[in-house]
Amino acid sequence: MNAFIDRSGCIGCGLCPTLCPAVFAMGEDGLAEVIVPEIPGTAESAALEAQQNCPVMVISVN
């Protein structure tokens, strides 16, 4: 599985790295970013939870 964030719509709420720090982090610009090219198997459910709970729906996990 891979994750993608449409950073142009990110509001920098910090929810995704809170839910899934193995995949997401806050960048220096205050917006979320994906920090690994492929989601580790142990983080798949957390990454999906981050996608489902993103308040602006800018996370894609597939």
mmCIF file of the N, C-alpha and C atoms, coordinates in Angstrom:
data_MODEL
# 
_entry.id   MODEL 
# 
loop_
_atom_site.group_PDB 
_atom_site.id 
_atom_site.type_symbol 
_atom_site.label_atom_id 
_atom_site.label_alt_id 
_atom_site.label_comp_id 
_atom_site.label_asym_id 
_atom_site.label_entity_id 
_atom_site.label_seq_id 
_atom_site.pdbx_PDB_ins_code 
_atom_site.Cartn_x 
_atom_site.Cartn_y 
_atom_site.Cartn_z 
_atom_site.occupancy 
_atom_site.B_iso_or_equiv 
_atom_site.pdbx_formal_charge 
_atom_site.auth_seq_id 
_atom_site.auth_comp_id 
_atom_site.auth_asym_id 
_atom_site.auth_atom_id 
_atom_site.pdbx_PDB_model_num 
ATOM 1   N N  . MET A 1 1  ? 0.832   -1.186 0.000  1.00 0.00 ? 1  MET A N  1 
ATOM 2   C CA . MET A 1 1  ? 0.000   0.000  0.000  1.00 0.00 ? 1  MET A CA 1 
ATOM 3   C C  . MET A 1 1  ? 0.877   1.250  0.000  1.00 0.00 ? 1  MET A C  1 
ATOM 4   N N  . ASN A 1 2  ? 0.350   2.301  -0.605 1.00 0.00 ? 2  ASN A N  1 
ATOM 5   C CA . ASN A 1 2  ? 1.030   3.586  -0.658 1.00 0.00 ? 2  ASN A CA 1 
ATOM 6   C C  . ASN A 1 2  ? 0.108   4.678  -0.144 1.00 0.00 ? 2  ASN A C  1 
ATOM 7   N N  . ALA A 1 3  ? 0.685   5.747  0.341  1.00 0.00 ? 3  ALA A N  1 
ATOM 8   C CA . ALA A 1 3  ? -0.080  6.897  0.814  1.00 0.00 ? 3  ALA A CA 1 
ATOM 9   C C  . ALA A 1 3  ? 0.298   8.127  0.011  1.00 0.00 ? 3  ALA A C  1 
ATOM 10  N N  . PHE A 1 4  ? -0.659  9.009  -0.154 1.00 0.00 ? 4  PHE A N  1 
ATOM 11  C CA . PHE A 1 4  ? -0.449  10.268 -0.857 1.00 0.00 ? 4  PHE A CA 1 
ATOM 12  C C  . PHE A 1 4  ? -1.244  11.344 -0.141 1.00 0.00 ? 4  PHE A C  1 
ATOM 13  N N  . ILE A 1 5  ? -0.687  12.540 -0.027 1.00 0.00 ? 5  ILE A N  1 
ATOM 14  C CA . ILE A 1 5  ? -1.397  13.687 0.529  1.00 0.00 ? 5  ILE A CA 1 
ATOM 15  C C  . ILE A 1 5  ? -1.435  14.788 -0.513 1.00 0.00 ? 5  ILE A C  1 
ATOM 16  N N  . ASP A 1 6  ? -2.632  15.296 -0.778 1.00 0.00 ? 6  ASP A N  1 
ATOM 17  C CA . ASP A 1 6  ? -2.769  16.482 -1.623 1.00 0.00 ? 6  ASP A CA 1 
ATOM 18  C C  . ASP A 1 6  ? -2.475  17.681 -0.728 1.00 0.00 ? 6  ASP A C  1 
ATOM 19  N N  . ARG A 1 7  ? -1.216  18.064 -0.687 1.00 0.00 ? 7  ARG A N  1 
ATOM 20  C CA . ARG A 1 7  ? -0.772  19.097 0.243  1.00 0.00 ? 7  ARG A CA 1 
ATOM 21  C C  . ARG A 1 7  ? -1.421  20.449 -0.042 1.00 0.00 ? 7  ARG A C  1 
ATOM 22  N N  . SER A 1 8  ? -1.926  20.655 -1.254 1.00 0.00 ? 8  SER A N  1 
ATOM 23  C CA . SER A 1 8  ? -2.560  21.943 -1.570 1.00 0.00 ? 8  SER A CA 1 
ATOM 24  C C  . SER A 1 8  ? -3.847  22.142 -0.771 1.00 0.00 ? 8  SER A C  1 
ATOM 25  N N  . GLY A 1 9  ? -4.432  21.043 -0.295 1.00 0.00 ? 9  GLY A N  1 
ATOM 26  C CA . GLY A 1 9  ? -5.654  21.150 0.493  1.00 0.00 ? 9  GLY A CA 1 
ATOM 27  C C  . GLY A 1 9  ? -5.448  20.898 1.973  1.00 0.00 ? 9  GLY A C  1 
ATOM 28  N N  . CYS A 1 10 ? -4.226  20.557 2.373  1.00 0.00 ? 10 CYS A N  1 
ATOM 29  C CA . CYS A 1 10 ? -3.928  20.253 3.770  1.00 0.00 ? 10 CYS A CA 1 
ATOM 30  C C  . CYS A 1 10 ? -4.061  21.515 4.622  1.00 0.00 ? 10 CYS A C  1 
ATOM 31  N N  . ILE A 1 11 ? -4.675  21.377 5.805  1.00 0.00 ? 11 ILE A N  1 
ATOM 32  C CA . ILE A 1 11 ? -4.820  22.515 6.716  1.00 0.00 ? 11 ILE A CA 1 
ATOM 33  C C  . ILE A 1 11 ? -3.845  22.433 7.890  1.00 0.00 ? 11 ILE A C  1 
ATOM 34  N N  . GLY A 1 12 ? -3.006  21.389 7.911  1.00 0.00 ? 12 GLY A N  1 
ATOM 35  C CA . GLY A 1 12 ? -1.980  21.270 8.947  1.00 0.00 ? 12 GLY A CA 1 
ATOM 36  C C  . GLY A 1 12 ? -2.522  20.967 10.331 1.00 0.00 ? 12 GLY A C  1 
ATOM 37  N N  . CYS A 1 13 ? -3.597  20.207 10.407 1.00 0.00 ? 13 CYS A N  1 
ATOM 38  C CA . CYS A 1 13 ? -4.205  19.929 11.716 1.00 0.00 ? 13 CYS A CA 1 
ATOM 39  C C  . CYS A 1 13 ? -3.370  18.969 12.570 1.00 0.00 ? 13 CYS A C  1 
ATOM 40  N N  . GLY A 1 14 ? -2.541  18.147 11.924 1.00 0.00 ? 14 GLY A N  1 
ATOM 41  C CA . GLY A 1 14 ? -1.666  17.238 12.662 1.00 0.00 ? 14 GLY A CA 1 
ATOM 42  C C  . GLY A 1 14 ? -2.283  15.897 13.028 1.00 0.00 ? 14 GLY A C  1 
ATOM 43  N N  . LEU A 1 15 ? -3.479  15.626 12.573 1.00 0.00 ? 15 LEU A N  1 
ATOM 44  C CA . LEU A 1 15 ? -4.138  14.369 12.921 1.00 0.00 ? 15 LEU A CA 1 
ATOM 45  C C  . LEU A 1 15 ? -3.440  13.157 12.323 1.00 0.00 ? 15 LEU A C  1 
ATOM 46  N N  . CYS A 1 16 ? -3.023  13.224 11.073 1.00 0.00 ? 16 CYS A N  1 
ATOM 47  C CA . CYS A 1 16 ? -2.446  12.044 10.423 1.00 0.00 ? 16 CYS A CA 1 
ATOM 48  C C  . CYS A 1 16 ? -1.148  11.570 11.085 1.00 0.00 ? 16 CYS A C  1 
ATOM 49  N N  . PRO A 1 17 ? -0.197  12.460 11.423 1.00 0.00 ? 17 PRO A N  1 
ATOM 50  C CA . PRO A 1 17 ? 0.984   11.936 12.114 1.00 0.00 ? 17 PRO A CA 1 
ATOM 51  C C  . PRO A 1 17 ? 0.686   11.484 13.543 1.00 0.00 ? 17 PRO A C  1 
ATOM 52  N N  . THR A 1 18 ? -0.367  12.007 14.130 1.00 0.00 ? 18 THR A N  1 
ATOM 53  C CA . THR A 1 18 ? -0.770  11.540 15.456 1.00 0.00 ? 18 THR A CA 1 
ATOM 54  C C  . THR A 1 18 ? -1.283  10.108 15.373 1.00 0.00 ? 18 THR A C  1 
ATOM 55  N N  . LEU A 1 19 ? -2.085  9.834  14.344 1.00 0.00 ? 19 LEU A N  1 
ATOM 56  C CA . LEU A 1 19 ? -2.658  8.499  14.175 1.00 0.00 ? 19 LEU A CA 1 
ATOM 57  C C  . LEU A 1 19 ? -1.672  7.507  13.580 1.00 0.00 ? 19 LEU A C  1 
ATOM 58  N N  . CYS A 1 20 ? -0.780  7.977  12.714 1.00 0.00 ? 20 CYS A N  1 
ATOM 59  C CA . CYS A 1 20 ? 0.118   7.072  11.995 1.00 0.00 ? 20 CYS A CA 1 
ATOM 60  C C  . CYS A 1 20 ? 1.492   7.709  11.787 1.00 0.00 ? 20 CYS A C  1 
ATOM 61  N N  . PRO A 1 21 ? 2.284   7.809  12.859 1.00 0.00 ? 21 PRO A N  1 
ATOM 62  C CA . PRO A 1 21 ? 3.596   8.448  12.739 1.00 0.00 ? 21 PRO A CA 1 
ATOM 63  C C  . PRO A 1 21 ? 4.611   7.672  11.904 1.00 0.00 ? 21 PRO A C  1 
ATOM 64  N N  . ALA A 1 22 ? 4.331   6.407  11.609 1.00 0.00 ? 22 ALA A N  1 
ATOM 65  C CA . ALA A 1 22 ? 5.229   5.620  10.768 1.00 0.00 ? 22 ALA A CA 1 
ATOM 66  C C  . ALA A 1 22 ? 5.148   6.043  9.302  1.00 0.00 ? 22 ALA A C  1 
ATOM 67  N N  . VAL A 1 23 ? 4.069   6.739  8.939  1.00 0.00 ? 23 VAL A N  1 
ATOM 68  C CA . VAL A 1 23 ? 3.846   7.109  7.542  1.00 0.00 ? 23 VAL A CA 1 
ATOM 69  C C  . VAL A 1 23 ? 3.799   8.621  7.331  1.00 0.00 ? 23 VAL A C  1 
ATOM 70  N N  . PHE A 1 24 ? 3.243   9.350  8.294  1.00 0.00 ? 24 PHE A N  1 
ATOM 71  C CA . PHE A 1 24 ? 3.020   10.782 8.122  1.00 0.00 ? 24 PHE A CA 1 
ATOM 72  C C  . PHE A 1 24 ? 3.814   11.604 9.135  1.00 0.00 ? 24 PHE A C  1 
ATOM 73  N N  . ALA A 1 25 ? 4.188   12.798 8.733  1.00 0.00 ? 25 ALA A N  1 
ATOM 74  C CA . ALA A 1 25 ? 4.856   13.755 9.624  1.00 0.00 ? 25 ALA A CA 1 
ATOM 75  C C  . ALA A 1 25 ? 4.439   15.155 9.187  1.00 0.00 ? 25 ALA A C  1 
ATOM 76  N N  . MET A 1 26 ? 4.691   16.105 10.064 1.00 0.00 ? 26 MET A N  1 
ATOM 77  C CA . MET A 1 26 ? 4.436   17.493 9.710  1.00 0.00 ? 26 MET A CA 1 
ATOM 78  C C  . MET A 1 26 ? 5.714   18.066 9.112  1.00 0.00 ? 26 MET A C  1 
ATOM 79  N N  . GLY A 1 27 ? 5.597   18.681 7.956  1.00 0.00 ? 27 GLY A N  1 
ATOM 80  C CA . GLY A 1 27 ? 6.746   19.273 7.288  1.00 0.00 ? 27 GLY A CA 1 
ATOM 81  C C  . GLY A 1 27 ? 7.111   20.615 7.904  1.00 0.00 ? 27 GLY A C  1 
ATOM 82  N N  . GLU A 1 28 ? 8.246   21.134 7.504  1.00 0.00 ? 28 GLU A N  1 
ATOM 83  C CA . GLU A 1 28 ? 8.708   22.423 8.013  1.00 0.00 ? 28 GLU A CA 1 
ATOM 84  C C  . GLU A 1 28 ? 7.750   23.561 7.663  1.00 0.00 ? 28 GLU A C  1 
ATOM 85  N N  . ASP A 1 29 ? 6.950   23.359 6.611  1.00 0.00 ? 29 ASP A N  1 
ATOM 86  C CA . ASP A 1 29 ? 5.989   24.383 6.202  1.00 0.00 ? 29 ASP A CA 1 
ATOM 87  C C  . ASP A 1 29 ? 4.671   24.277 6.964  1.00 0.00 ? 29 ASP A C  1 
ATOM 88  N N  . GLY A 1 30 ? 4.581   23.325 7.914  1.00 0.00 ? 30 GLY A N  1 
ATOM 89  C CA . GLY A 1 30 ? 3.373   23.172 8.719  1.00 0.00 ? 30 GLY A CA 1 
ATOM 90  C C  . GLY A 1 30 ? 2.312   22.287 8.110  1.00 0.00 ? 30 GLY A C  1 
ATOM 91  N N  . LEU A 1 31 ? 2.607   21.699 6.956  1.00 0.00 ? 31 LEU A N  1 
ATOM 92  C CA . LEU A 1 31 ? 1.658   20.806 6.300  1.00 0.00 ? 31 LEU A CA 1 
ATOM 93  C C  . LEU A 1 31 ? 2.121   19.363 6.443  1.00 0.00 ? 31 LEU A C  1 
ATOM 94  N N  . ALA A 1 32 ? 1.174   18.456 6.407  1.00 0.00 ? 32 ALA A N  1 
ATOM 95  C CA . ALA A 1 32 ? 1.494   17.037 6.524  1.00 0.00 ? 32 ALA A CA 1 
ATOM 96  C C  . ALA A 1 32 ? 2.202   16.540 5.269  1.00 0.00 ? 32 ALA A C  1 
ATOM 97  N N  . GLU A 1 33 ? 3.034   15.516 5.466  1.00 0.00 ? 33 GLU A N  1 
ATOM 98  C CA . GLU A 1 33 ? 3.722   14.895 4.343  1.00 0.00 ? 33 GLU A CA 1 
ATOM 99  C C  . GLU A 1 33 ? 3.877   13.405 4.606  1.00 0.00 ? 33 GLU A C  1 
ATOM 100 N N  . VAL A 1 34 ? 4.014   12.653 3.524  1.00 0.00 ? 34 VAL A N  1 
ATOM 101 C CA . VAL A 1 34 ? 4.267   11.218 3.606  1.00 0.00 ? 34 VAL A CA 1 
ATOM 102 C C  . VAL A 1 34 ? 5.771   11.037 3.748  1.00 0.00 ? 34 VAL A C  1 
ATOM 103 N N  . ILE A 1 35 ? 6.196   10.227 4.722  1.00 0.00 ? 35 ILE A N  1 
ATOM 104 C CA . ILE A 1 35 ? 7.632   10.086 4.982  1.00 0.00 ? 35 ILE A CA 1 
ATOM 105 C C  . ILE A 1 35 ? 8.206   8.740  4.542  1.00 0.00 ? 35 ILE A C  1 
ATOM 106 N N  . VAL A 1 36 ? 7.365   7.829  4.059  1.00 0.00 ? 36 VAL A N  1 
ATOM 107 C CA . VAL A 1 36 ? 7.850   6.544  3.555  1.00 0.00 ? 36 VAL A CA 1 
ATOM 108 C C  . VAL A 1 36 ? 7.211   6.270  2.196  1.00 0.00 ? 36 VAL A C  1 
ATOM 109 N N  . PRO A 1 37 ? 7.948   5.673  1.269  1.00 0.00 ? 37 PRO A N  1 
ATOM 110 C CA . PRO A 1 37 ? 7.378   5.414  -0.049 1.00 0.00 ? 37 PRO A CA 1 
ATOM 111 C C  . PRO A 1 37 ? 6.300   4.331  -0.041 1.00 0.00 ? 37 PRO A C  1 
ATOM 112 N N  . GLU A 1 38 ? 6.442   3.368  0.851  1.00 0.00 ? 38 GLU A N  1 
ATOM 113 C CA . GLU A 1 38 ? 5.452   2.286  0.936  1.00 0.00 ? 38 GLU A CA 1 
ATOM 114 C C  . GLU A 1 38 ? 5.065   2.088  2.397  1.00 0.00 ? 38 GLU A C  1 
ATOM 115 N N  . ILE A 1 39 ? 3.770   1.961  2.647  1.00 0.00 ? 39 ILE A N  1 
ATOM 116 C CA . ILE A 1 39 ? 3.266   1.823  4.014  1.00 0.00 ? 39 ILE A CA 1 
ATOM 117 C C  . ILE A 1 39 ? 3.682   0.455  4.562  1.00 0.00 ? 39 ILE A C  1 
ATOM 118 N N  . PRO A 1 40 ? 4.357   0.427  5.705  1.00 0.00 ? 40 PRO A N  1 
ATOM 119 C CA . PRO A 1 40 ? 4.700   -0.862 6.320  1.00 0.00 ? 40 PRO A CA 1 
ATOM 120 C C  . PRO A 1 40 ? 3.417   -1.616 6.701  1.00 0.00 ? 40 PRO A C  1 
ATOM 121 N N  . GLY A 1 41 ? 3.460   -2.922 6.605  1.00 0.00 ? 41 GLY A N  1 
ATOM 122 C CA . GLY A 1 41 ? 2.285   -3.738 6.915  1.00 0.00 ? 41 GLY A CA 1 
ATOM 123 C C  . GLY A 1 41 ? 1.726   -3.469 8.295  1.00 0.00 ? 41 GLY A C  1 
ATOM 124 N N  . THR A 1 42 ? 2.595   -3.188 9.241  1.00 0.00 ? 42 THR A N  1 
ATOM 125 C CA . THR A 1 42 ? 2.152   -2.929 10.610 1.00 0.00 ? 42 THR A CA 1 
ATOM 126 C C  . THR A 1 42 ? 1.449   -1.586 10.759 1.00 0.00 ? 42 THR A C  1 
ATOM 127 N N  . ALA A 1 43 ? 1.564   -0.719 9.755  1.00 0.00 ? 43 ALA A N  1 
ATOM 128 C CA . ALA A 1 43 ? 0.959   0.613  9.834  1.00 0.00 ? 43 ALA A CA 1 
ATOM 129 C C  . ALA A 1 43 ? -0.234  0.783  8.899  1.00 0.00 ? 43 ALA A C  1 
ATOM 130 N N  . GLU A 1 44 ? -0.612  -0.272 8.188  1.00 0.00 ? 44 GLU A N  1 
ATOM 131 C CA . GLU A 1 44 ? -1.696  -0.136 7.210  1.00 0.00 ? 44 GLU A CA 1 
ATOM 132 C C  . GLU A 1 44 ? -3.008  0.309  7.840  1.00 0.00 ? 44 GLU A C  1 
ATOM 133 N N  . SER A 1 45 ? -3.396  -0.304 8.945  1.00 0.00 ? 45 SER A N  1 
ATOM 134 C CA . SER A 1 45 ? -4.686  0.064  9.551  1.00 0.00 ? 45 SER A CA 1 
ATOM 135 C C  . SER A 1 45 ? -4.641  1.494  10.080 1.00 0.00 ? 45 SER A C  1 
ATOM 136 N N  . ALA A 1 46 ? -3.515  1.932  10.631 1.00 0.00 ? 46 ALA A N  1 
ATOM 137 C CA . ALA A 1 46 ? -3.394  3.305  11.123 1.00 0.00 ? 46 ALA A CA 1 
ATOM 138 C C  . ALA A 1 46 ? -3.439  4.298  9.964  1.00 0.00 ? 46 ALA A C  1 
ATOM 139 N N  . ALA A 1 47 ? -2.811  3.957  8.839  1.00 0.00 ? 47 ALA A N  1 
ATOM 140 C CA . ALA A 1 47 ? -2.842  4.835  7.672  1.00 0.00 ? 47 ALA A CA 1 
ATOM 141 C C  . ALA A 1 47 ? -4.261  4.968  7.132  1.00 0.00 ? 47 ALA A C  1 
ATOM 142 N N  . LEU A 1 48 ? -4.993  3.869  7.111  1.00 0.00 ? 48 LEU A N  1 
ATOM 143 C CA . LEU A 1 48 ? -6.392  3.917  6.671  1.00 0.00 ? 48 LEU A CA 1 
ATOM 144 C C  . LEU A 1 48 ? -7.234  4.739  7.635  1.00 0.00 ? 48 LEU A C  1 
ATOM 145 N N  . GLU A 1 49 ? -6.952  4.638  8.925  1.00 0.00 ? 49 GLU A N  1 
ATOM 146 C CA . GLU A 1 49 ? -7.667  5.444  9.919  1.00 0.00 ? 49 GLU A CA 1 
ATOM 147 C C  . GLU A 1 49 ? -7.387  6.931  9.700  1.00 0.00 ? 49 GLU A C  1 
ATOM 148 N N  . ALA A 1 50 ? -6.143  7.264  9.387  1.00 0.00 ? 50 ALA A N  1 
ATOM 149 C CA . ALA A 1 50 ? -5.796  8.654  9.099  1.00 0.00 ? 50 ALA A CA 1 
ATOM 150 C C  . ALA A 1 50 ? -6.551  9.153  7.871  1.00 0.00 ? 50 ALA A C  1 
ATOM 151 N N  . GLN A 1 51 ? -6.641  8.321  6.842  1.00 0.00 ? 51 GLN A N  1 
ATOM 152 C CA . GLN A 1 51 ? -7.382  8.689  5.636  1.00 0.00 ? 51 GLN A CA 1 
ATOM 153 C C  . GLN A 1 51 ? -8.848  8.947  5.973  1.00 0.00 ? 51 GLN A C  1 
ATOM 154 N N  . GLN A 1 52 ? -9.451  8.059  6.723  1.00 0.00 ? 52 GLN A N  1 
ATOM 155 C CA . GLN A 1 52 ? -10.875 8.157  7.052  1.00 0.00 ? 52 GLN A CA 1 
ATOM 156 C C  . GLN A 1 52 ? -11.184 9.347  7.953  1.00 0.00 ? 52 GLN A C  1 
ATOM 157 N N  . ASN A 1 53 ? -10.230 9.776  8.765  1.00 0.00 ? 53 ASN A N  1 
ATOM 158 C CA . ASN A 1 53 ? -10.479 10.843 9.729  1.00 0.00 ? 53 ASN A CA 1 
ATOM 159 C C  . ASN A 1 53 ? -9.931  12.210 9.325  1.00 0.00 ? 53 ASN A C  1 
ATOM 160 N N  . CYS A 1 54 ? -9.274  12.284 8.186  1.00 0.00 ? 54 CYS A N  1 
ATOM 161 C CA . CYS A 1 54 ? -8.748  13.570 7.727  1.00 0.00 ? 54 CYS A CA 1 
ATOM 162 C C  . CYS A 1 54 ? -9.917  14.555 7.546  1.00 0.00 ? 54 CYS A C  1 
ATOM 163 N N  . PRO A 1 55 ? -9.880  15.696 8.230  1.00 0.00 ? 55 PRO A N  1 
ATOM 164 C CA . PRO A 1 55 ? -11.016 16.620 8.159  1.00 0.00 ? 55 PRO A CA 1 
ATOM 165 C C  . PRO A 1 55 ? -11.208 17.271 6.790  1.00 0.00 ? 55 PRO A C  1 
ATOM 166 N N  . VAL A 1 56 ? -10.171 17.279 5.963  1.00 0.00 ? 56 VAL A N  1 
ATOM 167 C CA . VAL A 1 56 ? -10.302 17.873 4.633  1.00 0.00 ? 56 VAL A CA 1 
ATOM 168 C C  . VAL A 1 56 ? -10.161 16.845 3.514  1.00 0.00 ? 56 VAL A C  1 
ATOM 169 N N  . MET A 1 57 ? -10.095 15.569 3.883  1.00 0.00 ? 57 MET A N  1 
ATOM 170 C CA . MET A 1 57 ? -10.126 14.454 2.927  1.00 0.00 ? 57 MET A CA 1 
ATOM 171 C C  . MET A 1 57 ? -9.025  14.545 1.850  1.00 0.00 ? 57 MET A C  1 
ATOM 172 N N  . VAL A 1 58 ? -7.793  14.859 2.260  1.00 0.00 ? 58 VAL A N  1 
ATOM 173 C CA . VAL A 1 58 ? -6.706  14.992 1.288  1.00 0.00 ? 58 VAL A CA 1 
ATOM 174 C C  . VAL A 1 58 ? -5.744  13.807 1.290  1.00 0.00 ? 58 VAL A C  1 
ATOM 175 N N  . ILE A 1 59 ? -6.036  12.780 2.087  1.00 0.00 ? 59 ILE A N  1 
ATOM 176 C CA . ILE A 1 59 ? -5.170  11.608 2.168  1.00 0.00 ? 59 ILE A CA 1 
ATOM 177 C C  . ILE A 1 59 ? -5.761  10.487 1.321  1.00 0.00 ? 59 ILE A C  1 
ATOM 178 N N  . SER A 1 60 ? -4.927  9.875  0.495  1.00 0.00 ? 60 SER A N  1 
ATOM 179 C CA . SER A 1 60 ? -5.313  8.690  -0.279 1.00 0.00 ? 60 SER A CA 1 
ATOM 180 C C  . SER A 1 60 ? -4.403  7.547  0.122  1.00 0.00 ? 60 SER A C  1 
ATOM 181 N N  . VAL A 1 61 ? -4.991  6.421  0.452  1.00 0.00 ? 61 VAL A N  1 
ATOM 182 C CA . VAL A 1 61 ? -4.244  5.214  0.794  1.00 0.00 ? 61 VAL A CA 1 
ATOM 183 C C  . VAL A 1 61 ? -4.750  4.114  -0.141 1.00 0.00 ? 61 VAL A C  1 
ATOM 184 N N  . ASN A 1 62 ? -3.834  3.519  -0.886 1.00 0.00 ? 62 ASN A N  1 
ATOM 185 C CA . ASN A 1 62 ? -4.243  2.417  -1.777 1.00 0.00 ? 62 ASN A CA 1 
ATOM 186 C C  . ASN A 1 62 ? -3.071  1.497  -2.042 1.00 0.00 ? 62 ASN A C  1 
# 
